[in-house]
Amino acid sequence: MSTKTMKQRIALVAVSAMGFGLLSITPSNAALIAEAVDDGTVVTKTGSSVCSATNDAGTALAAGATRKSSAAGFNIVMPIGARLIIGLDSLDSVEITGPFAASELNFDGGDDGAVAQSINSKGRIVIDDATGTADDEFILTATAVGTGTLVVQAAGDGASTPSDVTTNSLDITVVASCSNSTVSVAGSFIAIKSTDGTLAAATPTNVDTTTSADSGNSLYAQIYLNNAYGAAITTGTLSVSATNGALVSLGNAIGTAHSAGTVSVATITPDGSDLLRVRPASFLTTSTTVLTFSHNGTTVGTKSLTFRGEVASMDILSVSPGLISTSGAGTTTGFFLYQYKDSAGNIVTGTVPTVDASTVTRTVPTVTGEKAPGTSAAAVTGNLVDAIETAIGTTTAGVASFACGSSAGKSTVTINHVNAISAATITKTVELACYGDIDTYTVSTDKASYAIGEIATVTIDAKDSAGNPVFGSATMGSTGALSAGGGTIVKAVAATDGFTAGKRTYQVQMTTAGTFNVVVLIAGAVTKSATAKYVVAGDGSVSNADVLKSIVSLIASINKQIQALQKLILARK
């Protein structure tokens, strides 16, 4: 077949009462086709429209798009009696198979006359525009249930027996009716959305943007009900029910958040793009609900949702002491991690807490909420800096920082969280510490002796000038070093290696027998170096003396057994 432009393929035009509109029109015929639709030349009554249009991959083709044969393939489903306007390029021909009848061979009323109809050697209808000087159109009507094909032949390739290949053929299935009122579970879509601007109408999908909400918030479900041909369901009853007392309401306007519901079951006549709003029976405690969507009694899908309750308590997860005489952001800033729980002990989210001003001291003059607790791990941002954010990493916990006065010590402050719904204030006391940098340090090993191949744990214990554990973000520094005789350090010392509660650990794998020391050097401290002694035993082989000793012991044991046996025999005589 000759290479031709897409315009030189078959184009199908159909009128649909179900939202498909014109399947295809060429620009030069747009006015003519519109006029034909307006005066009723093309049948538009229910049951005479195209049911669906897809490519070979099963993807629905958008309404109003040009319908032509192509490498992607083109398939339509239409009911008996439906009429298609066929656009045929000048000098092209089309072979028709299946339950169809061609008529109105000069449908476009062009000056070059009507297309010609004949039967080829295969007994098939052929429509030929061989004498025309312009594109022409005719009507194709579905006459019975079945399948058929339109195969186009390009100009100059022979008019009677075209080759049926994907790029020049259109496949048609004729059904009794489009069954507009029967829902297709596979072809329908339900997606859960939040109120963060995701309610706008979009491409229908089953992908949820969220399935949980904080206390006081509703969740929404976008519902697209379709029949087997991809047409919107606009009749019957759409019903949604919710378990555990959740309240629902239904509306036809996707994109507009309607009023909250007061019942657990709601019904509506669908329009093909409907919106559900759902909220829990109570915002005070965490609850779950299962939504069931159905149309005329047929279950279309279910969704499981979680509504988090109000904060009933706070837990402090960890505290990192700050460096004395620091305020605001810095690598020396102290911080703590916290989380919220509802009355049933479920972890919930909420806003950052505030500090009770009456509890701050010279030791801890300010506390700042940096990150609210979340439902998924997130990076820390805000008043903290990279070094601390890196130390925390991503976390679901809340994060707060605090400043330190000029004196080392501890201070207990009270933090508050106010619930948005009940206005109840939840309080929690937390002991915060402010310490100095490394002044003295010692080093120790977890055992006094090791075998070759064993891994030793080496612990550095660092303290400030007052004997407190060093502040939480103290590090080994750029000149910090550790050396372990008779072994290999598993992970080399790095300048950013930090201390937790004043301690830092390393691992050493023992490789050589003997007596050795581990040595630590941290610049800037009063302690210049620290050492710890340990022994590494040999490879575990047994000496000749050990073997001889074992043989002697075995002989002695055998002799004792013989003596005992002799006594037993004498006793029986």
Secondary structure, DSSP 8 states (H G I E B T S, - for coil): -----GGGS-EEEE--TTTT--S---GGGHHHHHHHHHTTSS--STTSS--EEE-TT--B--TTS--B--TT--EEEEETT-EEEEEE-TT-EEEEESSEEEE-TTTT--TT---EEEE-TTS-EEEE-TT-SS-EEEEEEE-SSEEEEEEEE-TTS-SS-----GGGEEEEEEES---TTS--TTT-EEEEE-SSSTTS--S--S--S-SEE-TT--EEEEEE-B-TTS-B--SS-EEEEESTT-EEEEES-TTS-----SBSEEEE---SSEEEEEE-S-SSS-EEEEEEEEETTEEEEEEEEEE-----EEEEEEEE-EETTB-SSSTT-EEEEEEEE-TTS-EE-----EE-GGG--SSS--EEEEE---SS-B---SSS-HHHHHHH-SBSSEEEEE-B-SS-EEEEEEEEEE-TTT--EEEEEEEEEEE----EEEEEES-SEE-TT-EEEEEEEEE-TTS-B--TT-B--TT-EEEETTEEESS---TT-B-BTTEEEEEEEE-S-EEEEEEEE-TTSS---EEEEEEE-------HHHHHHHHHHHHHHHHHHHHHHHHHHHHH-
